[in-house]
């Protein structure tokens, strides 16, 4: 049985630097980013705010979505975030 997965976007401030990621265990991964033990990119730009998260039934689908989002233009990613989170609120406590 395959585990589900998450596609997510982290930032440092509204319309700031964006990081698109994928995780099987979203709470653990976001915790890593928030504590500086996640990706070096997130650490470098202090990306601690979870602003978008999308649940997938399997990790393969989550990975495919991550790759697609990474290929998107920045403006499209901003529109995606603002369509579900117009205030760029930190969704960590809401979703998890």
Biopython code that builds the backbone (N, CA, C, O; Angstrom):
import numpy as np
from Bio.PDB.StructureBuilder import StructureBuilder

atoms = [
    (1, "UNK", "N", (0.838, -1.190, 0.000)),
    (1, "UNK", "CA", (0.000, 0.000, 0.000)),
    (1, "UNK", "C", (0.881, 1.252, 0.000)),
    (1, "UNK", "O", (1.760, 1.398, 0.849)),
    (2, "UNK", "N", (0.642, 2.144, -0.947)),
    (2, "UNK", "CA", (1.418, 3.371, -1.031)),
    (2, "UNK", "C", (0.909, 4.404, -0.042)),
    (2, "UNK", "O", (-0.281, 4.475, 0.265)),
    (3, "UNK", "N", (1.831, 5.188, 0.438)),
    (3, "UNK", "CA", (1.463, 6.286, 1.317)),
    (3, "UNK", "C", (1.083, 7.500, 0.496)),
    (3, "UNK", "O", (1.526, 7.665, -0.641)),
    (4, "UNK", "N", (0.267, 8.334, 1.079)),
    (4, "UNK", "CA", (-0.098, 9.574, 0.417)),
    (4, "UNK", "C", (1.059, 10.553, 0.461)),
    (4, "UNK", "O", (2.135, 10.245, 0.973)),
    (5, "UNK", "N", (0.824, 11.721, -0.078)),
    (5, "UNK", "CA", (1.862, 12.742, -0.085)),
    (5, "UNK", "C", (1.269, 14.131, -0.140)),
    (5, "UNK", "O", (0.065, 14.306, -0.327)),
    (6, "UNK", "N", (2.117, 15.098, 0.023)),
    (6, "UNK", "CA", (1.730, 16.513, 0.020)),
    (6, "UNK", "C", (2.626, 17.281, -0.932)),
    (6, "UNK", "O", (3.823, 17.012, -1.030)),
    (7, "UNK", "N", (2.044, 18.230, -1.623)),
    (7, "UNK", "CA", (2.793, 19.240, -2.354)),
    (7, "UNK", "C", (2.559, 20.534, -1.581)),
    (7, "UNK", "O", (1.434, 20.823, -1.174)),
    (8, "UNK", "N", (3.613, 21.307, -1.381)),
    (8, "UNK", "CA", (3.475, 22.496, -0.531)),
    (8, "UNK", "C", (4.348, 23.630, -1.018)),
    (8, "UNK", "O", (5.284, 23.432, -1.792)),
    (9, "UNK", "N", (4.019, 24.842, -0.542)),
    (9, "UNK", "CA", (4.812, 26.033, -0.854)),
    (9, "UNK", "C", (5.144, 26.734, 0.453)),
    (9, "UNK", "O", (4.273, 26.978, 1.288)),
    (10, "UNK", "N", (6.412, 27.050, 0.610)),
    (10, "UNK", "CA", (6.910, 27.811, 1.760)),
    (10, "UNK", "C", (7.352, 29.189, 1.273)),
    (10, "UNK", "O", (7.730, 29.357, 0.114)),
    (11, "UNK", "N", (7.300, 30.168, 2.169)),
    (11, "UNK", "CA", (7.786, 31.510, 1.851)),
    (11, "UNK", "C", (8.295, 32.172, 3.130)),
    (11, "UNK", "O", (8.177, 31.619, 4.223)),
    (12, "UNK", "N", (8.862, 33.365, 2.970)),
    (12, "UNK", "CA", (9.332, 34.133, 4.117)),
    (12, "UNK", "C", (8.416, 35.314, 4.431)),
    (12, "UNK", "O", (8.428, 35.837, 5.545)),
    (13, "UNK", "N", (7.621, 35.729, 3.443)),
    (13, "UNK", "CA", (6.685, 36.847, 3.620)),
    (13, "UNK", "C", (5.735, 36.846, 2.425)),
    (13, "UNK", "O", (6.017, 36.187, 1.425)),
    (14, "UNK", "N", (4.618, 37.567, 2.504)),
    (14, "UNK", "CA", (3.718, 37.626, 1.356)),
    (14, "UNK", "C", (4.452, 38.056, 0.085)),
    (14, "UNK", "O", (5.164, 39.060, 0.066)),
    (15, "UNK", "N", (4.261, 37.276, -0.960)),
    (15, "UNK", "CA", (4.887, 37.516, -2.266)),
    (15, "UNK", "C", (6.416, 37.527, -2.200)),
    (15, "UNK", "O", (7.083, 38.135, -3.037)),
    (16, "UNK", "N", (6.948, 36.850, -1.199)),
    (16, "UNK", "CA", (8.400, 36.765, -1.033)),
    (16, "UNK", "C", (8.983, 35.611, -1.836)),
    (16, "UNK", "O", (8.422, 35.194, -2.850)),
    (17, "UNK", "N", (10.101, 35.111, -1.374)),
    (17, "UNK", "CA", (10.766, 33.978, -2.015)),
    (17, "UNK", "C", (9.862, 32.754, -1.854)),
    (17, "UNK", "O", (9.302, 32.527, -0.782)),
    (18, "UNK", "N", (9.725, 31.974, -2.919)),
    (18, "UNK", "CA", (8.868, 30.788, -2.891)),
    (18, "UNK", "C", (9.691, 29.510, -3.019)),
    (18, "UNK", "O", (10.658, 29.443, -3.779)),
    (19, "UNK", "N", (9.282, 28.502, -2.256)),
    (19, "UNK", "CA", (9.892, 27.178, -2.335)),
    (19, "UNK", "C", (8.783, 26.162, -2.503)),
    (19, "UNK", "O", (7.873, 26.099, -1.676)),
    (20, "UNK", "N", (8.841, 25.363, -3.560)),
    (20, "UNK", "CA", (7.867, 24.310, -3.802)),
    (20, "UNK", "C", (8.511, 22.991, -3.393)),
    (20, "UNK", "O", (9.620, 22.670, -3.818)),
    (21, "UNK", "N", (7.798, 22.232, -2.561)),
    (21, "UNK", "CA", (8.334, 20.968, -2.094)),
    (21, "UNK", "C", (7.300, 19.874, -2.087)),
    (21, "UNK", "O", (6.118, 20.105, -2.345)),
    (22, "UNK", "N", (7.766, 18.664, -1.786)),
    (22, "UNK", "CA", (6.899, 17.494, -1.671)),
    (22, "UNK", "C", (7.327, 16.724, -0.431)),
    (22, "UNK", "O", (8.510, 16.669, -0.095)),
    (23, "UNK", "N", (6.353, 16.134, 0.241)),
    (23, "UNK", "CA", (6.660, 15.385, 1.459)),
    (23, "UNK", "C", (5.608, 14.313, 1.696)),
    (23, "UNK", "O", (4.437, 14.489, 1.360)),
    (24, "UNK", "N", (6.036, 13.208, 2.273)),
    (24, "UNK", "CA", (5.096, 12.181, 2.703)),
    (24, "UNK", "C", (4.528, 12.565, 4.070)),
    (24, "UNK", "O", (3.354, 12.329, 4.357)),
    (25, "UNK", "N", (5.374, 13.157, 4.901)),
    (25, "UNK", "CA", (4.977, 13.580, 6.251)),
    (25, "UNK", "C", (5.124, 15.103, 6.326)),
    (25, "UNK", "O", (6.181, 15.612, 6.699)),
    (26, "UNK", "N", (4.070, 15.818, 5.975)),
    (26, "UNK", "CA", (4.133, 17.282, 5.898)),
    (26, "UNK", "C", (4.472, 17.934, 7.235)),
    (26, "UNK", "O", (5.324, 18.822, 7.258)),
    (27, "UNK", "N", (3.849, 17.543, 8.352)),
    (27, "UNK", "CA", (4.204, 18.193, 9.622)),
    (27, "UNK", "C", (5.699, 18.089, 9.937)),
    (27, "UNK", "O", (6.315, 19.067, 10.362)),
    (28, "UNK", "N", (6.272, 16.920, 9.730)),
    (28, "UNK", "CA", (7.701, 16.735, 10.015)),
    (28, "UNK", "C", (8.559, 17.588, 9.082)),
    (28, "UNK", "O", (9.543, 18.188, 9.514)),
    (29, "UNK", "N", (8.188, 17.640, 7.812)),
    (29, "UNK", "CA", (8.987, 18.403, 6.844)),
    (29, "UNK", "C", (8.928, 19.897, 7.130)),
    (29, "UNK", "O", (9.957, 20.573, 7.098)),
    (30, "UNK", "N", (7.739, 20.419, 7.409)),
    (30, "UNK", "CA", (7.611, 21.845, 7.712)),
    (30, "UNK", "C", (8.359, 22.169, 9.000)),
    (30, "UNK", "O", (8.993, 23.219, 9.105)),
    (31, "UNK", "N", (8.288, 21.278, 9.971)),
    (31, "UNK", "CA", (9.045, 21.468, 11.213)),
    (31, "UNK", "C", (10.539, 21.597, 10.906)),
    (31, "UNK", "O", (11.220, 22.443, 11.485)),
    (32, "UNK", "N", (11.046, 20.766, 10.004)),
    (32, "UNK", "CA", (12.456, 20.857, 9.606)),
    (32, "UNK", "C", (12.757, 22.220, 8.999)),
    (32, "UNK", "O", (13.749, 22.855, 9.359)),
    (33, "UNK", "N", (11.911, 22.673, 8.084)),
    (33, "UNK", "CA", (12.127, 23.981, 7.455)),
    (33, "UNK", "C", (12.116, 25.092, 8.506)),
    (33, "UNK", "O", (12.962, 25.985, 8.481)),
    (34, "UNK", "N", (11.177, 25.034, 9.406)),
    (34, "UNK", "CA", (11.042, 26.085, 10.416)),
    (34, "UNK", "C", (12.222, 26.116, 11.383)),
    (34, "UNK", "O", (12.525, 27.160, 11.961)),
    (35, "UNK", "N", (12.882, 24.985, 11.559)),
    (35, "UNK", "CA", (14.008, 24.915, 12.478)),
    (35, "UNK", "C", (15.363, 24.952, 11.787)),
    (35, "UNK", "O", (16.395, 24.758, 12.429)),
    (36, "UNK", "N", (15.364, 25.202, 10.478)),
    (36, "UNK", "CA", (16.623, 25.350, 9.755)),
    (36, "UNK", "C", (17.322, 24.050, 9.427)),
    (36, "UNK", "O", (18.491, 24.059, 9.040)),
    (37, "UNK", "N", (16.624, 22.921, 9.575)),
    (37, "UNK", "CA", (17.243, 21.637, 9.258)),
    (37, "UNK", "C", (16.671, 21.022, 7.985)),
    (37, "UNK", "O", (17.007, 19.892, 7.631)),
    (38, "UNK", "N", (15.807, 21.769, 7.299)),
    (38, "UNK", "CA", (15.253, 21.301, 6.028)),
    (38, "UNK", "C", (16.229, 21.605, 4.910)),
    (38, "UNK", "O", (17.433, 21.413, 5.075)),
    (39, "UNK", "N", (15.746, 22.064, 3.804)),
    (39, "UNK", "CA", (16.618, 22.357, 2.665)),
    (39, "UNK", "C", (17.501, 23.572, 2.939)),
    (39, "UNK", "O", (17.131, 24.468, 3.698)),
    (40, "UNK", "N", (18.657, 23.586, 2.318)),
    (40, "UNK", "CA", (19.567, 24.725, 2.480)),
    (40, "UNK", "C", (18.961, 25.986, 1.863)),
    (40, "UNK", "O", (19.222, 27.092, 2.336)),
    (41, "UNK", "N", (18.152, 25.826, 0.810)),
    (41, "UNK", "CA", (17.485, 26.966, 0.182)),
    (41, "UNK", "C", (16.544, 27.631, 1.183)),
    (41, "UNK", "O", (16.559, 28.853, 1.331)),
    (42, "UNK", "N", (15.726, 26.835, 1.870)),
    (42, "UNK", "CA", (14.801, 27.393, 2.876)),
    (42, "UNK", "C", (15.564, 28.047, 4.021)),
    (42, "UNK", "O", (15.156, 29.088, 4.535)),
    (43, "UNK", "N", (16.652, 27.440, 4.408)),
    (43, "UNK", "CA", (17.476, 28.000, 5.487)),
    (43, "UNK", "C", (18.086, 29.335, 5.052)),
    (43, "UNK", "O", (18.080, 30.301, 5.815)),
    (44, "UNK", "N", (18.605, 29.385, 3.838)),
    (44, "UNK", "CA", (19.253, 30.593, 3.324)),
    (44, "UNK", "C", (18.299, 31.782, 3.292)),
    (44, "UNK", "O", (18.682, 32.899, 3.640)),
    (45, "UNK", "N", (17.048, 31.540, 2.870)),
    (45, "UNK", "CA", (16.079, 32.625, 2.719)),
    (45, "UNK", "C", (15.060, 32.707, 3.859)),
    (45, "UNK", "O", (14.088, 33.457, 3.778)),
    (46, "UNK", "N", (15.290, 31.936, 4.912)),
    (46, "UNK", "CA", (14.419, 31.935, 6.096)),
    (46, "UNK", "C", (12.954, 31.661, 5.718)),
    (46, "UNK", "O", (12.048, 32.386, 6.129)),
    (47, "UNK", "N", (12.748, 30.622, 4.945)),
    (47, "UNK", "CA", (11.407, 30.264, 4.491)),
    (47, "UNK", "C", (10.754, 29.381, 5.552)),
    (47, "UNK", "O", (10.968, 28.169, 5.584)),
    (48, "UNK", "N", (9.966, 29.995, 6.407)),
    (48, "UNK", "CA", (9.358, 29.291, 7.534)),
    (48, "UNK", "C", (7.832, 29.310, 7.504)),
    (48, "UNK", "O", (7.189, 28.730, 8.379)),
    (49, "UNK", "N", (7.254, 29.966, 6.513)),
    (49, "UNK", "CA", (5.803, 30.134, 6.456)),
    (49, "UNK", "C", (5.206, 29.190, 5.406)),
    (49, "UNK", "O", (5.491, 29.315, 4.215)),
    (50, "UNK", "N", (4.381, 28.250, 5.860)),
    (50, "UNK", "CA", (3.658, 27.352, 4.962)),
    (50, "UNK", "C", (2.424, 28.089, 4.451)),
    (50, "UNK", "O", (1.523, 28.412, 5.227)),
    (51, "UNK", "N", (2.383, 28.357, 3.139)),
    (51, "UNK", "CA", (1.274, 29.147, 2.598)),
    (51, "UNK", "C", (0.374, 28.364, 1.643)),
    (51, "UNK", "O", (-0.681, 28.854, 1.241)),
    (52, "UNK", "N", (0.785, 27.156, 1.283)),
    (52, "UNK", "CA", (-0.017, 26.325, 0.391)),
    (52, "UNK", "C", (0.303, 24.873, 0.682)),
    (52, "UNK", "O", (1.468, 24.507, 0.838)),
    (53, "UNK", "N", (-0.732, 24.041, 0.756)),
    (53, "UNK", "CA", (-0.532, 22.607, 0.935)),
    (53, "UNK", "C", (-1.657, 21.873, 0.222)),
    (53, "UNK", "O", (-2.826, 22.249, 0.313)),
    (54, "UNK", "N", (-1.282, 20.833, -0.480)),
    (54, "UNK", "CA", (-2.227, 20.079, -1.299)),
    (54, "UNK", "C", (-2.000, 18.593, -1.045)),
    (54, "UNK", "O", (-0.906, 18.084, -1.289)),
    (55, "UNK", "N", (-3.009, 17.903, -0.564)),
    (55, "UNK", "CA", (-2.917, 16.475, -0.235)),
    (55, "UNK", "C", (-3.161, 15.629, -1.476)),
    (55, "UNK", "O", (-4.035, 15.930, -2.289)),
    (56, "UNK", "N", (-2.374, 14.569, -1.608)),
    (56, "UNK", "CA", (-2.516, 13.629, -2.726)),
    (56, "UNK", "C", (-2.628, 12.213, -2.176)),
    (56, "UNK", "O", (-2.052, 11.897, -1.134)),
    (57, "UNK", "N", (-3.359, 11.378, -2.869)),
    (57, "UNK", "CA", (-3.573, 10.005, -2.411)),
    (57, "UNK", "C", (-2.310, 9.150, -2.453)),
    (57, "UNK", "O", (-2.168, 8.203, -1.680)),
    (58, "UNK", "N", (-1.401, 9.486, -3.352)),
    (58, "UNK", "CA", (-0.149, 8.722, -3.403)),
    (58, "UNK", "C", (1.016, 9.666, -3.659)),
    (58, "UNK", "O", (0.848, 10.748, -4.220)),
    (59, "UNK", "N", (2.181, 9.243, -3.243)),
    (59, "UNK", "CA", (3.380, 10.085, -3.322)),
    (59, "UNK", "C", (3.795, 10.334, -4.767)),
    (59, "UNK", "O", (4.368, 11.381, -5.069)),
    (60, "UNK", "N", (3.520, 9.398, -5.657)),
    (60, "UNK", "CA", (3.876, 9.569, -7.078)),
    (60, "UNK", "C", (3.132, 10.768, -7.666)),
    (60, "UNK", "O", (3.710, 11.562, -8.408)),
    (61, "UNK", "N", (1.854, 10.892, -7.330)),
    (61, "UNK", "CA", (1.060, 12.028, -7.805)),
    (61, "UNK", "C", (1.576, 13.324, -7.195)),
    (61, "UNK", "O", (1.639, 14.349, -7.874)),
    (62, "UNK", "N", (1.943, 13.285, -5.923)),
    (62, "UNK", "CA", (2.483, 14.472, -5.253)),
    (62, "UNK", "C", (3.786, 14.929, -5.920)),
    (62, "UNK", "O", (3.996, 16.124, -6.127)),
    (63, "UNK", "N", (4.637, 13.991, -6.247)),
    (63, "UNK", "CA", (5.913, 14.315, -6.902)),
    (63, "UNK", "C", (5.669, 14.916, -8.289)),
    (63, "UNK", "O", (6.333, 15.875, -8.681)),
    (64, "UNK", "N", (4.721, 14.350, -9.022)),
    (64, "UNK", "CA", (4.399, 14.882, -10.354)),
    (64, "UNK", "C", (3.868, 16.310, -10.241)),
    (64, "UNK", "O", (4.221, 17.170, -11.047)),
    (65, "UNK", "N", (3.032, 16.559, -9.256)),
    (65, "UNK", "CA", (2.491, 17.911, -9.050)),
    (65, "UNK", "C", (3.609, 18.879, -8.659)),
    (65, "UNK", "O", (3.636, 20.015, -9.133)),
    (66, "UNK", "N", (4.526, 18.441, -7.803)),
    (66, "UNK", "CA", (5.659, 19.295, -7.420)),
    (66, "UNK", "C", (6.463, 19.695, -8.656)),
    (66, "UNK", "O", (6.804, 20.866, -8.823)),
    (67, "UNK", "N", (6.761, 18.745, -9.505)),
    (67, "UNK", "CA", (7.531, 19.028, -10.718)),
    (67, "UNK", "C", (6.787, 20.012, -11.619)),
    (67, "UNK", "O", (7.389, 20.916, -12.199)),
    (68, "UNK", "N", (5.474, 19.823, -11.729)),
    (68, "UNK", "CA", (4.678, 20.727, -12.555)),
    (68, "UNK", "C", (4.699, 22.142, -11.973)),
    (68, "UNK", "O", (4.888, 23.114, -12.705)),
    (69, "UNK", "N", (4.505, 22.256, -10.654)),
    (69, "UNK", "CA", (4.510, 23.584, -10.019)),
    (69, "UNK", "C", (5.866, 24.271, -10.145)),
    (69, "UNK", "O", (5.932, 25.486, -10.338)),
    (70, "UNK", "N", (6.931, 23.513, -10.039)),
    (70, "UNK", "CA", (8.263, 24.104, -10.177)),
    (70, "UNK", "C", (8.475, 24.680, -11.581)),
    (70, "UNK", "O", (9.252, 25.618, -11.759)),
    (71, "UNK", "N", (7.784, 24.114, -12.572)),
    (71, "UNK", "CA", (7.912, 24.607, -13.950)),
    (71, "UNK", "C", (7.032, 25.834, -14.207)),
    (71, "UNK", "O", (7.192, 26.517, -15.219)),
    (72, "UNK", "N", (6.115, 26.106, -13.297)),
    (72, "UNK", "CA", (5.216, 27.257, -13.466)),
    (72, "UNK", "C", (5.976, 28.570, -13.348)),
    (72, "UNK", "O", (7.025, 28.648, -12.708)),
    (73, "UNK", "N", (5.424, 29.596, -13.978)),
    (73, "UNK", "CA", (5.936, 30.950, -13.795)),
    (73, "UNK", "C", (5.630, 31.399, -12.363)),
    (73, "UNK", "O", (4.663, 30.947, -11.751)),
    (74, "UNK", "N", (6.457, 32.280, -11.854)),
    (74, "UNK", "CA", (6.275, 32.797, -10.498)),
    (74, "UNK", "C", (4.873, 33.400, -10.303)),
    (74, "UNK", "O", (4.235, 33.171, -9.275)),
    (75, "UNK", "N", (4.409, 34.154, -11.274)),
    (75, "UNK", "CA", (3.093, 34.792, -11.168)),
    (75, "UNK", "C", (1.984, 33.760, -10.994)),
    (75, "UNK", "O", (1.031, 33.999, -10.252)),
    (76, "UNK", "N", (2.095, 32.624, -11.663)),
    (76, "UNK", "CA", (1.085, 31.572, -11.531)),
    (76, "UNK", "C", (1.104, 30.983, -10.121)),
    (76, "UNK", "O", (0.052, 30.688, -9.554)),
    (77, "UNK", "N", (2.296, 30.815, -9.561)),
    (77, "UNK", "CA", (2.402, 30.285, -8.190)),
    (77, "UNK", "C", (1.778, 31.259, -7.195)),
    (77, "UNK", "O", (1.089, 30.849, -6.261)),
    (78, "UNK", "N", (2.023, 32.541, -7.400)),
    (78, "UNK", "CA", (1.432, 33.561, -6.525)),
    (78, "UNK", "C", (-0.088, 33.518, -6.630)),
    (78, "UNK", "O", (-0.781, 33.585, -5.615)),
    (79, "UNK", "N", (-0.609, 33.407, -7.843)),
    (79, "UNK", "CA", (-2.061, 33.310, -8.041)),
    (79, "UNK", "C", (-2.625, 32.074, -7.345)),
    (79, "UNK", "O", (-3.700, 32.138, -6.749)),
    (80, "UNK", "N", (-1.915, 30.960, -7.413)),
    (80, "UNK", "CA", (-2.354, 29.725, -6.768)),
    (80, "UNK", "C", (-2.453, 29.919, -5.257)),
    (80, "UNK", "O", (-3.464, 29.574, -4.646)),
    (81, "UNK", "N", (-1.404, 30.468, -4.661)),
    (81, "UNK", "CA", (-1.411, 30.721, -3.214)),
    (81, "UNK", "C", (-2.566, 31.640, -2.852)),
    (81, "UNK", "O", (-3.328, 31.353, -1.929)),
    (82, "UNK", "N", (-2.695, 32.739, -3.573)),
    (82, "UNK", "CA", (-3.713, 33.739, -3.230)),
    (82, "UNK", "C", (-5.136, 33.234, -3.483)),
    (82, "UNK", "O", (-6.087, 33.768, -2.913)),
    (83, "UNK", "N", (-5.290, 32.221, -4.322)),
    (83, "UNK", "CA", (-6.633, 31.667, -4.559)),
    (83, "UNK", "C", (-7.165, 30.920, -3.341)),
    (83, "UNK", "O", (-8.377, 30.846, -3.140)),
    (84, "UNK", "N", (-6.267, 30.364, -2.527)),
    (84, "UNK", "CA", (-6.708, 29.648, -1.326)),
    (84, "UNK", "C", (-6.276, 30.332, -0.039)),
    (84, "UNK", "O", (-6.808, 30.042, 1.033)),
    (85, "UNK", "N", (-5.313, 31.237, -0.142)),
    (85, "UNK", "CA", (-4.766, 31.880, 1.045)),
    (85, "UNK", "C", (-4.430, 33.344, 0.724)),
    (85, "UNK", "O", (-3.257, 33.713, 0.673)),
    (86, "UNK", "N", (-5.455, 34.174, 0.509)),
    (86, "UNK", "CA", (-5.207, 35.559, 0.073)),
    (86, "UNK", "C", (-4.404, 36.396, 1.071)),
    (86, "UNK", "O", (-3.755, 37.363, 0.672)),
    (87, "UNK", "N", (-4.435, 36.050, 2.335)),
    (87, "UNK", "CA", (-3.671, 36.797, 3.336)),
    (87, "UNK", "C", (-2.266, 36.275, 3.562)),
    (87, "UNK", "O", (-1.537, 36.791, 4.410)),
    (88, "UNK", "N", (-1.881, 35.253, 2.806)),
    (88, "UNK", "CA", (-0.566, 34.626, 2.958)),
    (88, "UNK", "C", (-0.326, 34.201, 4.408)),
    (88, "UNK", "O", (0.786, 34.318, 4.924)),
    (89, "UNK", "N", (-1.383, 33.708, 5.056)),
    (89, "UNK", "CA", (-1.271, 33.257, 6.437)),
    (89, "UNK", "C", (-0.444, 31.998, 6.520)),
    (89, "UNK", "O", (-0.380, 31.224, 5.566)),
    (90, "UNK", "N", (0.193, 31.788, 7.664)),
    (90, "UNK", "CA", (0.930, 30.555, 7.904)),
    (90, "UNK", "C", (-0.097, 29.461, 8.177)),
    (90, "UNK", "O", (-0.817, 29.529, 9.173)),
    (91, "UNK", "N", (-0.174, 28.472, 7.326)),
    (91, "UNK", "CA", (-1.181, 27.418, 7.422)),
    (91, "UNK", "C", (-0.742, 26.241, 8.285)),
    (91, "UNK", "O", (-1.493, 25.277, 8.434)),
    (92, "UNK", "N", (0.437, 26.300, 8.844)),
    (92, "UNK", "CA", (0.985, 25.173, 9.601)),
    (92, "UNK", "C", (0.030, 24.711, 10.690)),
    (92, "UNK", "O", (-0.260, 23.518, 10.779)),
    (93, "UNK", "N", (-0.465, 25.618, 11.516)),
    (93, "UNK", "CA", (-1.343, 25.236, 12.616)),
    (93, "UNK", "C", (-2.760, 24.928, 12.145)),
    (93, "UNK", "O", (-3.486, 24.199, 12.821)),
    (94, "UNK", "N", (-3.161, 25.465, 11.012)),
    (94, "UNK", "CA", (-4.512, 25.245, 10.492)),
    (94, "UNK", "C", (-4.628, 23.861, 9.834)),
    (94, "UNK", "O", (-5.580, 23.125, 10.094)),
    (95, "UNK", "N", (-3.678, 23.524, 9.002)),
    (95, "UNK", "CA", (-3.726, 22.287, 8.233)),
    (95, "UNK", "C", (-3.296, 21.088, 9.060)),
    (95, "UNK", "O", (-3.847, 19.996, 8.923)),
    (96, "UNK", "N", (-2.321, 21.298, 9.905)),
    (96, "UNK", "CA", (-1.733, 20.176, 10.610)),
    (96, "UNK", "C", (-2.267, 20.092, 11.967)),
    (96, "UNK", "O", (-1.887, 19.199, 12.726)),
]
sb = StructureBuilder()
sb.init_structure("model")
sb.init_model(0)
sb.init_chain("A")
sb.init_seg("    ")
for serial, (resi, resn, name, xyz) in enumerate(atoms, 1):
    if name == "N":
        sb.init_residue(resn, " ", resi, " ")
    sb.init_atom(name, np.array(xyz, "f"), 0.0, 1.0, " ", f" {name:<3s}", serial, name[0])
structure = sb.get_structure()
